[in-house]
Amino acid sequence: MREKVRVWLLVTLMVLPLFTFGSLEVRELILEKRVMGYLIEERGYDESDIKELITESRDFAVETIVVFSDEPEIQYQYKSIKGKIHQSGYGLVAGFSKSMEQANLIHLE
């Protein structure tokens, strides 16, 4: 009986990290597809309007960063909040040193 418990515990400890990391990858993939759908279907963008779309996890929070073709120096962050996609921020793409003013941002929501 004790041997079965030890084996079960060992297997659980080995498999649990796979589910944790695997679920983050799945969440990233789902958010990326939802953001692309949101931009095309709800905001009216064409796929060619989107230069780059990167989804990443930070501290178990997942966000998608979008760079638009006509504004390559600015990146916009998108998150899912209560099941809806929202633009959550913006910033300069690495390597650019343009001054940012909200009034001049083309894709600010």
C-alpha positions in Angstrom: 0.0 0.0 0.0 2.8 2.5 0.9 4.6 1.6 -2.3 1.5 2.5 -4.4 1.2 5.8 -2.6 4.9 6.6 -3.2 4.6 5.7 -6.9 1.4 7.8 -7.3 3.0 10.8 -5.5 6.1 10.5 -7.6 4.2 10.3 -10.9 2.0 13.2 -9.8 5.0 15.4 -9.0 6.5 14.6 -12.4 3.4 15.2 -14.5 2.0 18.3 -12.7 4.6 20.7 -14.2 3.8 19.5 -17.7 0.1 20.5 -17.2 1.2 23.9 -15.7 3.5 24.8 -18.6 1.3 23.2 -21.2 -1.8 25.2 -20.1 0.2 28.5 -20.4 1.1 27.6 -24.0 -2.6 26.8 -24.7 -3.7 30.1 -23.1 -1.2 32.0 -25.2 -2.4 30.3 -28.4 -6.0 31.0 -27.6 -5.4 34.6 -26.8 -3.4 35.2 -29.9 -6.2 33.8 -32.1 -8.8 35.8 -30.2 -6.9 39.1 -30.5 -6.4 38.5 -34.2 -10.2 37.8 -34.6 -11.0 40.9 -32.5 -8.8 43.1 -34.7 -10.1 41.8 -38.0 -13.8 41.2 -37.2 -14.6 43.9 -34.6 -12.1 46.6 -35.3 -12.1 46.2 -39.1 -8.4 45.7 -39.7 -7.0 43.6 -42.5 -4.3 41.0 -41.9 -1.9 43.1 -43.9 -2.4 45.9 -41.4 -0.8 43.8 -38.7 3.0 43.7 -38.9 3.7 41.6 -35.9 1.7 39.7 -33.3 3.5 38.2 -30.3 1.8 36.5 -27.3 3.7 35.9 -24.1 3.1 35.0 -20.4 4.4 37.1 -17.5 3.7 35.9 -13.9 0.8 33.7 -15.2 -0.8 36.7 -17.0 -1.0 36.3 -20.8 -0.9 39.3 -23.2 -0.6 39.8 -26.9 1.6 42.6 -28.3 0.6 44.0 -31.7 2.7 46.1 -34.0 0.8 47.7 -36.9 2.3 48.1 -40.4 1.6 51.8 -40.6 3.0 52.5 -37.1 6.0 50.1 -36.7 7.5 52.0 -33.8 4.6 51.5 -31.4 3.5 48.3 -29.8 0.0 47.9 -28.4 -0.8 45.4 -25.6 -4.1 43.4 -25.6 -5.5 41.2 -22.8 -8.7 39.2 -22.2 -10.6 40.7 -19.3 -13.8 39.0 -18.2 -13.9 37.2 -21.6 -13.5 40.3 -23.7 -10.5 41.5 -25.6 -9.3 45.0 -24.5 -6.3 47.1 -25.4 -4.4 47.4 -22.1 -1.5 49.6 -23.0 1.1 50.8 -25.5 4.8 51.5 -25.7 7.8 52.0 -28.0 9.2 49.0 -29.9 12.7 48.3 -28.8 15.2 50.3 -30.8 12.9 53.3 -31.5 13.3 56.6 -29.7 10.2 58.5 -31.0 8.4 60.8 -28.5 4.9 59.4 -27.9 1.8 61.6 -27.5 -1.6 59.9 -27.1 -3.1 62.3 -29.6 -0.7 61.1 -32.3 -1.2 57.3 -31.8 -3.1 55.9 -34.7 -4.4 52.7 -33.1 -5.2 53.8 -29.6 -8.6 52.6 -28.4 
